[in-house]
Amino acid sequence: MKTFVIGDIHGGLKALIQVLKRANVTTSDTLIFMGDYVDGWSESAELVEFLIDLNKKQKCIFIRGNHDVWCHEWLLDGYVNDVWYQHGGKETIESYDRISFDKEQHITFYNQLENYVLDDQNRLFLHAGFTSMHGVEKEFYIKNFYFDRTLIETAVLVDEIGIENIKRAQYGPKRLSLYNEIYVGHTPTIHYGTDKPMKAHNLWDIDTGAAFTGKLSILDINTKEFWQSDPLPELYPNEKGRNK
């Protein structure tokens, strides 16, 4: 039995099907999805349908992303966040208008998303980050779990400066040191010049830019072997995704 993490999908169902096949995922494996299932490519509603069905076949853990929060709000009461609409929400609404679906089933899916998951090896999984120096359990502002970027910025800075230099300066990456490993999405690695999963200190960023020009990635958390889809613009050649 293996455990895989999967980066931000953003409506790219074709990419998800590719990586599950390329990684030879079986029903005995555990899948941890890092959030942002919707907004970008044209199959957001279809993707959620696929995930709901997949969860019946094997163990899946679904993390909550910021785009999922916006879509959830819309499904609940029809509220359209302006920022959401301009950053993929329009395409998500169109995908829901195109298919027949059980609205309550989809709302339940969004209701049950996790803000974070901590496993028995002290590995933390969350969409974006947290700010409390006492860990996720003490986080005051819940939205940080799916909006924060300071955690990955800190991890990158630690790598650039060097952990020993930071220790000599009597500083320390306290948030990072609370956990053996941290896995996030939210910040595309293509912003750091790579379309592959990126390690900074003990933090792994699995969002490899599937919403934009990048690929979707799946990574075995024990071996760190990873597999990727084709670039999303090649899978959806007649669409722009969020490249607008």
C-alpha positions in Angstrom: 0.0 0.0 0.0 1.4 3.4 -1.0 0.5 7.0 -0.1 0.5 9.6 -2.8 0.0 13.4 -2.7 -1.6 15.1 -5.7 -1.2 18.7 -6.6 -3.8 21.4 -7.5 -5.9 20.1 -10.4 -8.1 23.1 -11.3 -10.6 21.3 -13.4 -8.1 19.3 -15.4 -9.8 15.9 -15.2 -7.8 14.6 -18.1 -4.5 15.3 -16.3 -5.7 13.5 -13.1 -6.6 10.4 -15.1 -3.2 10.5 -16.7 -1.2 10.7 -13.5 -3.3 8.0 -11.7 -2.4 5.7 -14.6 1.2 6.7 -14.9 1.8 6.1 -11.2 0.1 2.7 -11.3 -2.3 3.7 -8.5 -4.3 0.8 -7.2 -7.4 0.8 -4.9 -5.2 -0.3 -2.0 -3.3 3.0 -2.2 -4.1 6.2 -0.2 -4.5 9.4 -2.2 -4.1 12.8 -0.5 -5.4 15.7 -2.7 -3.9 19.1 -1.9 -7.0 21.2 -2.8 -8.1 23.5 -5.6 -10.1 21.0 -7.5 -12.0 23.6 -9.5 -11.4 26.8 -11.5 -9.3 26.8 -14.6 -10.0 24.1 -17.2 -13.4 23.1 -18.4 -14.1 20.0 -16.4 -14.4 21.2 -12.8 -17.9 19.8 -12.1 -16.9 16.5 -13.9 -13.8 16.4 -11.8 -15.7 16.6 -8.5 -18.1 13.9 -9.7 -15.0 11.8 -10.5 -13.5 12.4 -7.0 -16.8 11.6 -5.2 -16.9 8.2 -7.1 -13.2 7.6 -6.5 -13.6 8.0 -2.8 -16.0 5.1 -2.8 -13.3 2.8 -4.3 -10.3 3.7 -2.2 -9.1 5.9 0.7 -9.0 9.5 -0.4 -8.1 12.5 1.8 -9.3 15.8 0.4 -7.7 19.1 1.5 -9.6 22.4 1.2 -8.2 25.0 -1.2 -9.2 28.6 -1.6 -10.9 28.0 -4.9 -12.9 25.2 -3.3 -14.1 27.7 -0.6 -15.4 30.1 -3.3 -17.2 27.3 -5.3 -18.7 26.0 -2.1 -20.1 29.4 -1.3 -21.7 29.6 -4.7 -23.3 26.2 -4.5 -24.7 27.0 -1.1 -26.4 30.3 -1.8 -25.5 31.5 -5.3 -23.0 34.0 -4.1 -20.4 34.8 -6.8 -17.2 36.2 -5.4 -15.8 38.7 -7.9 -12.2 37.5 -7.5 -13.3 33.9 -7.9 -15.3 34.7 -11.1 -12.3 36.3 -12.7 -9.9 33.5 -11.7 -11.6 30.4 -13.0 -15.0 30.7 -11.4 -16.7 31.6 -14.7 -15.5 28.3 -16.2 -16.6 26.3 -13.1 -20.1 27.8 -13.2 -20.3 26.9 -16.9 -19.2 23.3 -16.2 -21.9 22.9 -13.5 -24.5 24.3 -15.9 -23.4 21.8 -18.5 -23.9 18.6 -16.5 -26.6 16.9 -14.5 -25.5 16.4 -10.9 -26.7 15.9 -7.3 -26.2 19.3 -5.8 -26.5 18.0 -2.2 -23.8 15.4 -2.9 -21.4 18.1 -4.2 -22.1 20.3 -1.2 -21.4 17.4 1.1 -18.1 16.9 -0.7 -17.1 20.5 -0.1 -18.4 20.4 3.5 -16.1 17.4 4.3 -12.9 18.9 3.0 -10.1 19.0 5.5 -8.2 22.2 6.5 -5.1 20.1 7.3 -4.1 16.5 8.0 -1.3 15.4 10.3 -0.3 11.7 10.0 1.3 9.4 12.5 4.8 10.2 11.2 4.3 14.0 12.0 3.9 14.8 8.3 1.6 17.8 7.7 -0.6 18.2 4.7 -2.4 21.5 3.9 -3.2 23.6 0.9 -1.3 26.8 1.7 0.2 27.4 5.1 -0.1 28.7 8.7 1.3 31.4 10.8 1.2 30.3 14.4 4.6 29.4 15.9 2.7 26.8 17.9 1.5 24.8 15.0 -1.8 24.3 13.1 -3.8 23.5 16.2 -3.2 27.0 17.4 -3.8 28.9 14.2 -5.9 31.9 14.8 -6.9 32.8 11.3 -8.4 29.8 9.6 -8.1 31.3 6.1 -4.4 31.0 6.4 -4.7 27.2 5.8 -5.8 27.9 2.2 -4.4 31.4 1.5 -1.0 31.8 3.3 2.2 32.0 1.3 4.6 33.0 4.0 5.3 29.4 4.9 6.7 28.4 1.6 8.5 31.8 1.4 10.2 31.0 4.7 11.2 27.5 3.5 12.7 28.9 0.4 14.6 31.6 2.4 16.0 29.0 4.8 17.4 27.1 1.8 18.9 30.2 0.3 20.5 31.5 3.5 21.4 28.1 5.0 20.0 26.6 8.2 23.4 26.8 10.0 23.7 30.6 9.2 20.1 31.1 10.6 21.0 29.2 13.8 24.1 31.2 14.3 22.0 34.4 14.0 19.9 32.9 16.8 16.9 32.7 14.5 15.1 29.5 13.5 12.3 28.4 11.1 10.1 27.5 14.1 7.0 26.8 12.1 8.9 24.4 9.8 10.6 22.6 12.7 7.3 21.6 14.3 6.8 18.9 11.6 9.0 16.2 10.0 7.7 17.1 6.6 5.1 19.6 5.3 3.3 19.2 2.0 1.5 22.1 0.3 0.0 23.3 -2.9 -1.4 26.7 -3.7 1.9 28.4 -4.9 2.8 27.0 -8.3 6.4 25.9 -8.5 6.6 27.5 -12.0 6.8 30.8 -10.1 10.2 29.4 -8.8 11.3 28.3 -12.3 10.4 24.6 -12.2 7.5 22.5 -13.3 8.4 19.7 -11.0 7.5 19.1 -7.3 9.9 21.4 -5.3 11.5 20.7 -1.9 12.6 23.7 0.2 14.0 22.7 3.6 11.4 20.1 4.9 8.5 21.5 2.8 7.3 20.0 -0.4 5.3 22.1 -2.9 3.2 19.8 -5.1 1.4 22.5 -7.2 3.3 22.3 -10.4 1.2 24.9 -12.3 -1.6 22.8 -13.7 -3.9 25.8 -13.6 -1.5 27.6 -16.0 1.2 26.3 -18.4 2.4 23.5 -16.1 1.6 19.9 -15.4 -0.3 18.0 -12.7 2.0 16.0 -10.4 1.5 13.0 -8.1 4.2 12.1 -5.6 4.9 9.0 -3.4 5.5 10.5 0.0 7.8 7.7 1.1 10.0 7.3 -1.9 9.6 10.8 -3.3 9.2 9.3 -6.8 6.8 11.4 -8.8 4.9 11.3 -12.1 3.4 14.1 -14.2 0.7 14.7 -16.7 1.2 16.3 -20.1 1.2 20.1 -19.9 -2.4 21.1 -19.3 -2.6 23.4 -22.4 -1.8 20.3 -24.5 -4.6 18.4 -22.9 -7.1 21.3 -23.4 -5.8 22.9 -26.6 -8.9 24.9 -27.3 -8.9 26.5 -23.8 -6.8 29.1 -22.0 -7.2 27.8 -18.4 -6.3 30.6 -16.1 -3.8 32.1 -18.6 -5.9 35.1 -19.2 
